[in-house]
Amino acid sequence: MPAKRSSSSRPVAAGADKLTLDEQLCFSVYSTMLSLNKVYRGLLRDLDLTYLQYLVMLVLWERDGLNVSEICTRLSLETTTLTPLLKRLEARGLIARARSALDERQVIVSLTAEGRALRTKAKAIPACVAQAMELSGKEIDGLREQLQTLRASLDRNA
């Protein structure tokens, strides 16, 4: 299926081959994410968390007591991906899952005392990642804004 064309589409220059790996934005984003994951893997080893578990913990450190569907929405994950992550975090004693008293179909995820305490150990991670990126805070903020704008455009046009 061809991609949607916008009025801002630029014609390909004569002789330019846009079907090379190095010309693909998707590959640049993908390979950058692989490298970023390597950095996170090293940093998260001390916390005994995977990258996705770390993302779940970030969401809960931001707002505790969310239902599973709210976490899925926040992380753009399916419940089939999130549920095993939550089970492992619960087995480690970092979170607790309980049925909602208002709606038994909903499962509420809450931090335990150990899960809240882990936040203190994780506080240095953003600075370590920034150091690995070799970018200033202003550059990281600008890049994040560009990526958020790009993601919103892609979501609108998917």
C-alpha positions in Angstrom: 0.0 0.0 0.0 1.5 3.3 -1.0 2.2 5.9 1.7 -0.1 8.9 2.0 1.3 11.9 0.1 1.2 15.3 1.6 1.6 18.6 -0.2 5.1 19.0 1.3 6.4 15.9 -0.5 9.7 16.7 -2.3 10.5 15.1 -5.6 13.5 12.7 -5.6 16.5 14.3 -7.3 17.5 12.8 -10.6 20.0 10.0 -10.1 19.5 9.8 -6.3 18.8 6.3 -5.1 16.5 6.5 -2.1 16.4 2.7 -1.8 19.7 2.4 0.0 20.0 1.5 3.6 21.8 4.7 4.6 19.0 6.8 3.0 16.3 5.2 5.2 15.2 7.3 8.2 13.6 4.1 9.6 16.9 2.4 9.8 18.6 5.4 11.4 15.9 5.4 14.1 16.0 1.6 14.5 19.8 1.4 14.8 19.9 4.4 17.1 17.4 2.6 19.4 19.5 -0.5 19.4 22.5 1.6 20.5 20.4 3.4 23.1 19.2 0.1 24.5 22.8 -1.1 24.9 23.5 2.0 27.1 20.3 1.4 29.1 21.1 -2.4 29.5 24.4 -1.5 31.2 22.8 1.1 33.4 19.7 -1.0 34.3 21.8 -4.1 35.2 22.4 -2.7 38.7 18.7 -2.2 39.2 18.0 -5.7 37.8 15.4 -4.3 35.3 14.9 -4.7 31.6 14.3 -1.6 29.5 10.6 -2.3 29.3 10.4 -3.0 33.0 12.1 0.4 33.5 9.5 2.1 31.4 6.7 0.6 33.4 8.4 1.7 36.6 8.8 5.3 35.2 5.1 5.4 34.5 4.3 4.2 38.0 6.8 6.6 39.6 5.0 9.4 37.7 1.6 8.2 38.8 1.0 5.3 41.1 -2.1 3.1 41.1 -2.9 2.9 37.4 -4.9 0.2 35.7 -3.3 -2.0 33.2 -5.0 -0.4 30.2 -3.7 3.1 31.3 -0.1 1.7 31.4 -0.6 0.1 28.0 -1.8 3.4 26.6 1.0 5.4 28.1 3.7 2.9 26.8 2.0 2.1 23.5 2.0 -1.6 24.5 -0.5 -4.4 24.1 -1.7 -6.2 27.3 -0.2 -9.4 26.0 3.2 -7.7 26.2 2.6 -5.8 29.4 1.1 -8.6 31.5 4.2 -10.8 31.7 6.3 -7.8 32.5 4.0 -6.9 35.4 4.1 -10.5 36.7 7.9 -10.4 36.8 7.9 -7.0 38.6 5.3 -8.4 41.0 7.4 -11.5 41.7 10.4 -9.2 42.5 8.3 -7.3 45.0 8.3 -4.0 43.1 4.6 -3.8 42.3 1.3 -5.2 43.5 -1.6 -6.0 41.2 -5.2 -6.1 42.5 -8.7 -6.1 41.0 -10.4 -2.8 41.2 -13.2 -2.6 43.9 -15.2 -0.5 41.5 -14.8 -2.7 38.4 -13.5 -6.2 38.8 -12.5 -6.3 35.1 -9.8 -3.8 35.8 -6.5 -4.6 37.4 -4.8 -1.8 39.4 -1.0 -1.7 39.5 0.6 -0.1 42.5 4.2 0.3 43.7 5.3 -1.5 46.8 7.7 0.2 49.3 10.6 -1.5 47.5 9.3 -0.3 44.1 9.2 3.3 45.4 12.6 3.0 47.0 14.1 1.8 43.6 13.3 5.3 42.2 16.1 6.7 44.3 18.6 4.3 42.8 17.3 5.1 39.3 17.7 8.9 39.6 21.2 9.0 38.0 20.1 7.1 34.9 18.9 10.1 32.8 22.2 12.0 33.4 24.2 8.9 32.5 22.3 8.4 29.3 22.8 12.1 28.4 26.5 11.7 29.0 26.6 8.7 26.7 24.8 10.7 24.0 27.3 13.4 24.2 24.6 16.0 23.8 23.7 19.1 25.9 20.4 19.2 27.8 19.1 21.7 25.3 20.0 19.4 22.3 18.3 16.4 24.0 15.2 18.5 24.6 15.1 19.6 21.0 15.6 16.1 19.7 12.9 14.7 22.0 10.5 17.4 20.7 11.3 16.5 17.1 10.7 12.8 17.8 7.4 13.5 19.5 6.3 15.6 16.6 7.4 12.9 14.2 5.6 10.2 16.2 2.4 12.2 16.2 2.6 12.7 12.5 3.1 9.0 11.9 0.3 8.1 14.2 -2.0 10.5 12.3 -1.0 9.1 8.9 -0.7 5.4 9.8 
